[in-house]
Structure formats: C-alpha cells, structure tokens
Amino acid sequence: MPTLLDPFVLKDTTLRNRIAVAPMCQYMSVDGVANDWHFVHYSSLARGGAGLVIVEATAVSPEGRISWGDAGLWNDTQAAALERIVHEIRKWGAVPGIQLAHAGRKASANRPWEGDDHIADGKPNAWPTIAPSAIPFGAKLNKVPREMSVEDIHRVQADMRSAVTRARDLGFEWLQLHFAHGYLAQNFWSIHSNKRTDQYGGDAQNRGRYLLETLDAARSVWPENRPLTARLGVVDFDGNDNQMLSESIDLLKNMKANGLDSVDVSMGFNTPNANVPWGTNMLVDITSRVLKETGLPGTTSWLLDDAVGTNELIRQGKIDFASFGRRLLAEPHWPYRAAKELTGNATDDRHAAAAWATLPAPYAHWLANYRE
C-alpha cells in the first residue's frame, strides 16, 4: 500500500512524495506579472519538501482575474516572470505545476484583505464581468455580469489555449484547469448561475459542454506525456448535492475519455447561501466516491487531517495524494515534520532518510546529525 512519503507517478511525471501544494492566490501581481514575492513564496514551498507545487490561479485574460492583483499568463512579459519560478521549483526537487483560470462573474473584486467585494464599474481597478447568464453571485459580489455570446465563449477558450501553450513552453509539468469555486467554468456547470437556453445551458450535457470544450482546447496544445488535471466543484451544499454529485461524476467520466488525467475534488461555491459542513476531512468520502466511480486518480484539499491521518487516507485508497494549502503557508517545511512523525522521529536508521530527503542539504545535514 502506498504512503504519504512514497512517490506518485502520473504520465511521465514523478512526484517525490504525495504532498502537493494547492494553488493559493497571493494577489500580489501587478498587471498579472509575478515578482520577488512570488519567487520567494514558491521557492520556499519547493525547498520545504513537497512533491508538487502548483502556482496560484493564473488568469488567461485581463477580464479573467479575480482582482487586480491576480497572476496572469496572457502575454510574454508575464511568461518571462514565471520562467525563473518554474526553474526554482524544479531546482529544489518539486514538480512545477500551474492552475489556469477565468473568474467569470466573481472577477473585478477587491483583494480579500481590502474588502473581497466587487469594485463598481468606472472605479480604478474595475472592469465589466462576464458569465453564462446575467445573474450576480450575490452578497458582496453583486455586480451583474454580461451574458456571454457564443463568440465570447470561443474567445475565452482561445485565451485558455494560448495560456496553456505558454505554460507548456515555460516547462510546467502539471496543468490544472480551474473548474471550481464559482468561477467561469463552474458558472456554466451550476444551475445557480447558468439559465441559458442554447447548447450551453439546460440539462447536464449542455451545461458541461463549455468544460469539455475547454478541456479539448487545452488538450490540443498540452503535451500528451504531461498530466492534464482539473479542479472541479462537485457539490454545492445547497440541498441538491445528490443530483449534482451524480452529474459531476458523469461529467468527469466524459472528461477522462477526452484526456483528463486526474481530478482535485472540491466544492462549487456557486451560492452565498451554501451550508458548508466545515470540518476535518470534510470532502474525503465524496472524493473517494468520485475517484472510485470515475477511475481517475486524484485528491482533495479541504481541511485534510494531520500527517498520520492523511497517510492513512492514502493507505486506504481514499485519495492518491494529498493537497495542502494553509498548512504549508504556516509551515513550508511541514513535509519534513510529517516525515519524522511517520518514521517515528528516527535520527539514526535508514527510515530517517524519508525525512531528510524532504530538505535541501544545508538543512538536512544539521537536522540529520544532531538531535533536537
């Protein structure tokens, strides 16, 4: 049985362990361009010992940013800024990944610590939003989006194809399409935000059309030997979860047939009225069902347990690898501590190698040879 510390292989990509850094928005870019903040942030996470580091939600167009501070990959200047980050992640033994996104009706917002609300059109750092239907999210995100035409849909899919091409050429080895959290792809999938009557709305087949087409656009330029993955919201905790989960599993089966290699199971965040049952391992059972019924390898990233508990989830086959966010923000070298816990804090036998292997040499030497 695999453990948290064992390698994970998908296509031609091998993770040194089954600890992944979930994409976490930093909101520190200017005009979509990464800077020293991002370099230090991602290099520290890679040096911390994770097997996979996924760069934050990166917009495929200016209108696709959540806030003015979002990362972007719609031009060569942004690509050049990400190049050294890709190199740095790989330099420290982690696999560099990237999540590509379009925020849809949740775009044009203030950064979270500055209100996390929509900025009115005409104000600085604001722009019009688009969505499948002219329905606002609500609460603090109450801007009414423009309903997309079919031409708009094809334009955004072309933007995705261009961003995937840049990600490919930069050397990213793992691609995640953001199909969750109330952003554009999830807007098409959700009955809360999609009231269209054309081929992109109505039943599950039509609501899933945008996601399948977008996957096809990415697949057309992404190398076959590199993992192509997606984060999908499969439940909304809105009282309609059984139907949404069943439809999401069918959608993922179709996506797998079209080239999807793995899924990160998440929530929809399509309505401010969701009754989310926050708690440890809250999505694990749902994830386990999704992976079993679709045959896709995958993960989830919401409030996973500690090292021992997460290791057991992998041993039981409920998830294939573990995706962490805030835990690694708080402690970038948590993989080292996890490895020590799982190897009995050994300092003088062969099992300790798993802990030291998560660290760069200047740290590993001193920690391996001296007891704390």
Residue pairs with C-beta under 8 A, 6 or more apart in sequence:
1 315
1 317
2 8
2 18
2 314
2 315
2 320
3 18
3 311
3 314
3 315
3 342
4 17
4 18
4 19
4 307
4 310
4 311
4 314
4 322
4 338
4 342
5 17
5 18
5 311
5 338
5 339
5 342
5 343
5 354
6 17
6 18
7 14
7 15
7 16
7 17
7 18
7 51
8 14
8 15
8 17
8 18
8 51
8 320
8 321
9 15
10 227
10 261
10 262
10 297
11 224
11 225
11 226
11 227
11 261
12 225
12 226
13 95
13 173
13 174
13 226
13 227
14 95
15 51
15 52
15 95
15 321
16 51
16 93
16 94
16 357
17 49
17 50
17 51
17 335
17 339
17 358
18 51
18 314
18 320
18 321
18 322
19 49
19 50
19 51
19 52
19 321
19 322
19 324
19 335
19 338
20 50
20 51
20 52
20 53
20 54
20 299
20 301
20 321
20 322
20 323
20 324
21 45
21 50
21 52
21 53
21 54
21 94
21 323
21 324
21 325
21 328
22 54
22 264
22 301
22 323
22 324
22 325
23 54
23 55
23 56
23 57
23 98
23 99
23 176
23 178
23 231
24 56
24 325
24 326
24 329
25 56
25 57
25 66
25 70
25 71
26 37
26 38
26 41
26 56
26 69
26 71
27 66
27 67
27 69
27 70
27 111
27 112
28 35
28 37
28 38
28 69
29 35
29 38
29 69
29 70
29 71
29 72
30 69
31 72
31 77
31 78
32 59
32 62
32 65
32 70
32 71
32 72
32 73
32 74
32 75
32 78
33 72
33 77
33 78
33 81
34 71
34 78
34 81
34 82
34 85
35 81
38 55
38 71
38 81
38 85
39 84
39 85
39 88
42 53
42 55
42 85
42 88
42 89
43 85
43 88
43 89
43 92
44 332
45 53
45 89
45 94
45 328
45 332
46 53
46 88
46 89
46 90
46 91
46 92
46 93
46 94
47 92
47 332
47 333
47 359
47 360
48 328
48 331
48 332
48 333
48 334
48 335
48 336
48 358
49 93
49 333
49 334
49 335
49 336
49 339
49 357
49 358
49 359
50 94
50 324
50 328
50 335
51 94
51 95
51 321
52 94
52 95
52 97
52 174
52 321
53 89
53 94
53 95
53 96
53 97
54 97
54 98
54 99
54 174
54 176
55 71
55 82
55 85
55 96
55 97
55 98
55 99
55 172
56 71
56 99
57 66
57 70
57 71
57 99
57 100
57 101
57 103
57 178
57 183
58 70
58 71
58 72
58 73
58 98
58 99
58 100
58 101
58 163
59 65
59 66
59 70
59 71
59 72
59 73
59 74
59 100
59 101
59 102
59 103
60 72
60 73
60 74
60 100
60 101
60 102
60 156
60 159
60 160
60 162
60 163
61 72
61 74
61 102
61 156
61 159
62 72
62 74
62 127
63 102
63 107
63 108
63 127
63 128
63 129
63 130
64 101
64 102
64 103
64 104
64 107
64 156
64 159
64 184
65 72
65 103
65 107
65 108
66 103
66 106
66 107
66 109
66 183
67 108
67 109
67 110
67 111
67 125
68 111
68 125
69 111
70 103
71 78
71 82
72 78
73 79
73 82
73 98
73 100
73 163
73 166
73 167
74 159
74 162
74 163
76 166
78 166
79 166
79 169
79 170
82 98
82 170
83 170
83 171
85 96
86 96
86 170
86 171
86 172
87 171
89 95
89 96
90 96
90 171
90 173
92 360
95 173
95 174
96 171
96 172
96 173
96 174
97 172
97 173
97 174
97 175
97 176
98 167
98 172
98 174
98 175
98 176
99 176
99 177
99 178
99 231
100 160
100 163
100 164
100 167
100 175
100 176
100 177
100 178
100 218
101 177
101 178
101 183
101 184
102 156
102 159
102 160
102 178
102 183
102 184
102 185
103 129
103 183
103 184
104 129
104 130
104 131
104 145
104 182
104 183
104 184
104 185
104 186
104 187
104 193
105 129
105 130
105 131
105 135
105 136
105 137
105 141
105 143
105 145
105 182
105 184
105 187
105 193
106 129
106 137
106 141
106 182
106 183
107 127
107 129
108 118
108 119
108 121
108 125
108 126
108 127
108 128
108 129
108 143
109 115
109 116
109 117
109 118
109 119
109 141
110 116
110 117
110 118
110 119
115 140
116 140
117 140
117 141
118 140
118 141
118 142
118 143
119 125
119 126
120 126
120 143
121 127
121 128
121 143
128 145
128 146
129 143
129 145
129 146
130 145
130 146
130 147
130 148
130 152
130 156
130 184
131 145
131 146
131 147
131 148
131 184
131 187
131 193
132 147
132 148
132 187
132 188
132 193
132 194
132 195
132 196
132 200
132 201
132 210
133 145
133 147
133 193
133 194
133 195
133 196
133 201
134 144
134 145
134 146
134 147
135 144
135 145
135 192
135 193
135 195
136 142
136 143
136 144
136 145
137 182
137 193
137 270
137 271
137 272
138 271
138 272
138 273
139 272
141 272
147 196
148 156
150 198
150 200
153 200
153 210
153 213
156 184
156 214
157 213
157 214
157 217
158 217
160 177
160 214
160 217
160 218
161 217
161 218
161 220
161 221
164 175
164 217
164 218
164 221
164 222
165 221
167 175
167 222
168 221
168 222
168 223
168 226
172 226
173 226
173 227
174 226
174 227
174 229
175 218
175 222
175 226
175 227
175 228
175 229
176 229
176 230
176 231
176 264
177 185
177 214
177 215
177 218
177 228
177 229
177 230
177 231
178 185
178 230
178 231
179 185
179 186
179 189
179 211
179 214
179 230
179 231
179 232
179 233
180 186
180 231
180 232
180 233
180 264
180 266
180 267
180 268
180 269
181 231
181 233
181 266
181 267
181 268
181 269
182 190
182 193
182 233
182 268
182 269
182 270
185 210
185 211
185 214
186 193
186 232
186 233
186 268
186 269
186 270
187 193
187 194
187 270
188 194
188 200
188 207
188 208
188 209
188 210
188 211
189 207
189 208
189 210
189 211
189 232
189 233
189 248
189 251
189 268
190 207
190 233
190 236
190 268
190 270
191 207
191 240
191 244
192 236
192 238
192 268
192 270
192 271
193 270
194 200
194 201
194 207
195 201
196 202
196 206
198 206
199 206
199 209
200 206
200 207
200 209
200 210
201 207
204 247
204 250
204 251
208 247
208 251
208 254
211 230
211 232
211 251
211 255
212 251
212 254
212 255
212 258
215 228
215 230
215 255
215 258
215 259
215 260
216 258
216 259
218 228
219 228
219 258
219 259
222 228
227 261
227 262
228 259
228 260
228 261
229 260
229 261
229 262
229 263
229 264
229 298
230 255
230 260
230 263
230 264
231 263
231 264
231 266
232 248
232 251
232 252
232 263
232 264
232 265
232 266
233 248
233 266
233 267
233 268
233 269
233 270
234 244
234 245
234 248
234 249
234 265
234 266
234 267
234 268
234 286
234 290
235 241
235 244
235 245
235 248
235 267
235 268
235 286
236 244
236 267
236 268
236 269
236 270
236 271
236 274
237 267
237 274
237 275
237 276
237 277
238 270
238 271
238 273
238 274
238 275
244 268
245 286
245 289
245 290
248 290
249 289
249 290
249 293
249 294
252 260
252 263
252 290
252 294
252 296
253 293
253 294
255 263
256 294
256 295
256 296
260 296
261 296
261 297
262 296
262 297
262 298
262 299
262 320
263 290
263 291
263 294
263 296
263 298
264 298
264 299
264 300
264 301
264 323
265 283
265 286
265 287
265 290
265 291
265 298
265 299
265 300
266 283
266 300
266 301
266 302
267 274
267 276
267 283
267 302
268 274
276 282
278 303
279 303
280 303
280 304
280 305
280 309
281 303
281 304
281 305
281 309
281 313
282 302
282 303
283 300
283 302
284 300
284 304
284 313
284 318
284 319
285 318
286 300
287 298
287 299
287 300
287 318
287 319
288 317
288 318
288 319
290 296
290 298
291 297
291 298
291 318
291 319
291 320
297 320
297 321
298 319
298 320
299 319
299 320
299 321
299 322
299 323
300 319
300 323
301 322
301 323
301 324
301 325
304 310
304 313
304 322
304 323
304 324
304 327
305 312
305 313
306 338
306 341
307 337
307 338
307 339
307 341
307 342
308 341
308 342
310 322
310 338
311 338
311 342
313 319
313 322
314 320
314 321
314 322
324 334
327 334
328 334
331 337
333 358
333 359
333 363
335 358
336 355
336 358
336 359
336 363
336 367
339 354
339 355
339 357
339 358
340 346
340 352
340 355
342 354
343 351
343 352
343 354
343 355
344 351
346 352
346 355
347 368
347 371
352 368
355 367
355 368
356 364
356 367
356 368
357 364
359 367
